[in-house]
Amino acid sequence: MIFGNAAWGFRETPLEKQLRITKKMGLENLELSIGGHHNDYVRLDAGDEIIQEAKELFNRYGIKLLCGSASNDFTHESESECLQELKRVEKAIDIAGKLGIAHVRIFAGFSPATDVAGKRWDRMISCLSEASEHASSLGVSVAVETHGGVESGPGGVRHFHSTSSKPELLLKMMSGLPPEAKIVFDPANLGAVGMDEDEIISLYRKLKSKIAYMHLKDFKRSPSGGGLLIPCACGEGRLGWEKLMSAFSGFSGIGMIEYENTKDVQDGLNRSLAVLKRWSRKPKE
């Protein structure tokens, strides 16, 4: 596995500082957020000048620009809301094409899995398919993140199953999408909705050929209790990374480290990287 840094933990960090941190860590990959947060360097209305500046920044620091991330939800009850989300995603994909990005991370959505059925399911599949086909026409692939729904509580968050975190629905969803559609595989998101390491590894093996890249992070139980979780570095939470990294030893793609706490993001990324390197294995021949 090749390590890099994911975008979400850097949402309060200026892009050039993101690049400096990534280079100092000895990494060569950084996921670029495109219009997913108000602080993004590259927003959805970015013109050619900003796009060129972003390219030059990555080149200056010797960091590869292979993965981008967008923000969306295709599981809204309202058709008009879903279509608006599709337009936003397609704008992000257009920008990714100009940047030469290979994969753009998107979401299926965050509604409870039980609510996404019938027309809502069909609409989600239609939006994901249209986004995938639009991306393919530009030499880009979309990668749907394995992500549950999230509810905020006092002192943490509670995760619940969405269509892309419930294994049987995720597999059904991928079977209904164009073959070029990929996955961003996130073990911690799956663990947060109740999957253990063996279940995560089983799903990984079923999806391996569809995985564009991974997000690597963890969650631990909140002191507030009530089933709430708080983000933490790999090795400090609920998952057994020795077992997971052993199972991922044949994965030759990028594992983007996604430390979600913005206040100590640089330290958290380094703590995660140390643990991940400790348990990494060379890909099997």
Secondary structure, DSSP 8 states (H G I E B T S, - for coil): -EEEE-SGGGTTS-HHHHHHHHHHTT--BB-EEBSSSTT-SB-TT--HHHHHHHHHHHHHHT-B--EEE----S--S-HHHHHHHHHHHHHHHHHHHHHT-SEEEE----S-GGG--THHHHHHHHHHHHHHHHHHHTT-EEEEE---EEEEETTEEEEE--TTTSHHHHHHHHHTS-TT-EEEE-HHHHHHTT--HHHHHHHHHHHGGGEEEEEE-EEEE-TT-TT-EEEE-TTSSSS-HHHHHHHGGG--SEEEE----STTHHHHHHHHHHHHHHT------
